[in-house]
Amino acid sequence: MLHLQNVTYLTTDQDAAKAFFVDALGFEVRQDEQITPQWRRIVVGPRGDGTGFVLALTSGDQQPGSLASTDVMYFLATDDFAADHAHMLGQGVTFLEQPRHEPYGTVAVFEDFQGVRWDLIQPRNAS
């Protein structure tokens, strides 16, 4: 069986990215290792199993979130929207809208510490 193990998340500051994912989103650190003097590999992801983010420094003209333009780039699913929304607000996460109820679930758009847009979403079929 194939599954998506990790996705590269471009950042201008690995420590700030790590802090955001761990503190604001409640992710765990799966790896934080200085491989060479120029290369630090940090991988974070939701607690337990699932796809992680490799926190990679940008180089040249790469900008965090540039592939998505002004659209939502990442979709963070939850089975308890109210609790996760409250936790994120308490950690200073900026939501661009109030939670709304759509036919597919409860959702609100937020920005991470670099201004990249995310959906916090509790799908309709989640418990």
N, C-alpha and C positions, 0 to 999 in steps of 0.2 A: 504494500500500500504506500502511496506517495502522500506526503503532507508538506506544507510549507513550514520549514524550521525557523528561519529568521528573515527579517527584512531590514535593509539598511535605512537608518534614520540619520539624515544629515544634520549636523549641528555645528555651531560656531564655538560651543563651550561644552565639553564632555561632562565636566563636573556639574554644571547647571542642569544639563539634560538628565543626568543620573538622579539628581535631587528631585527634579520635577516628576519623573516617572515613579520613583520610590515613594516620595512624600505625598504628592498630590493625587497620583493615580493608584497608589497601593501596590505597585509592581514589586517583584523581587529582583535582586541582582543575581544573575546566573553566572556571570564571569566578569572579573575586573582584573586584568593582567597586563603588565607592561611587557610586551613581547620583545620589542627592541627599544632603544632610546627614543626613536621617532614614532613608535606605533604602540598605542595602548588600546587593547580590545576590551570593550565593555558591552555586555549583553544583558538586557533587562527584559522581563516579560511578566505576564499575569501569573499570579501564584498558581503552582501546580503545573499543568501541561499546557501547551499551546505555543503559537508563534511568538517569537521574541523580536526585539529590536537590537540591532548592532548599532551602537552610538558612534558614528564615524564623523571625524572632522571634515568640514567642507574644504575644498581646495579650488583655487582659481575663481571662476565666476559662478560656481554652484551656490545656490541659495536655498536654505531650508524651506520646504514647502512649495518651491517654484513650479514643480510639475503639475500641481493642482490649481495654480493661479489663484482665483478667489473662491474656488469650490472647496468643499470639505475634502480633506485628503485621507483621513483615517476614521474608522467607525469602531467605537468602543462599546461592545455589547455588555449589558448587565442584566441580572435577574432581580435586582432591587434598585430601581431608578431613584427612588426618594432617598435612600440611605447614601448611595454613591454621589448623588447630586449634592446633598448636604455636606458630605465629607469634602468634596472638591471645593465647594464654596468656602468652607472653613479653612482650606489651605490656600485661599486667595486666587483660585482659578477664575478667569473671566469668562462668563457666559454671555453670548451675544444676543440671547433671547430668553424668554421665559419658557419653561417646559411646555410642550404642546402635545396633544393627543392626535395621532394620525391613524388611518386605517391599519397601518403596519406596526404601530406601537407608539410608545411615549419617547419623545426625542427633544434634545436641546443642543444647539451648536455652541461650542466653546473654543477658545484659543489657548494654545500652549504657550510656554514662556518665550517662544520665538515668533508668535503670531500665526502659527500654522493652525488651520481650522480642523476641528474634530466634531463628530457626532457622538454624544452619549445617548445610547438608545437601549430601551427595553423592548425587544420585539413582542408583538402581540401574543405570541404563543409561549413566552417565558412565564415561569410561575411567579 
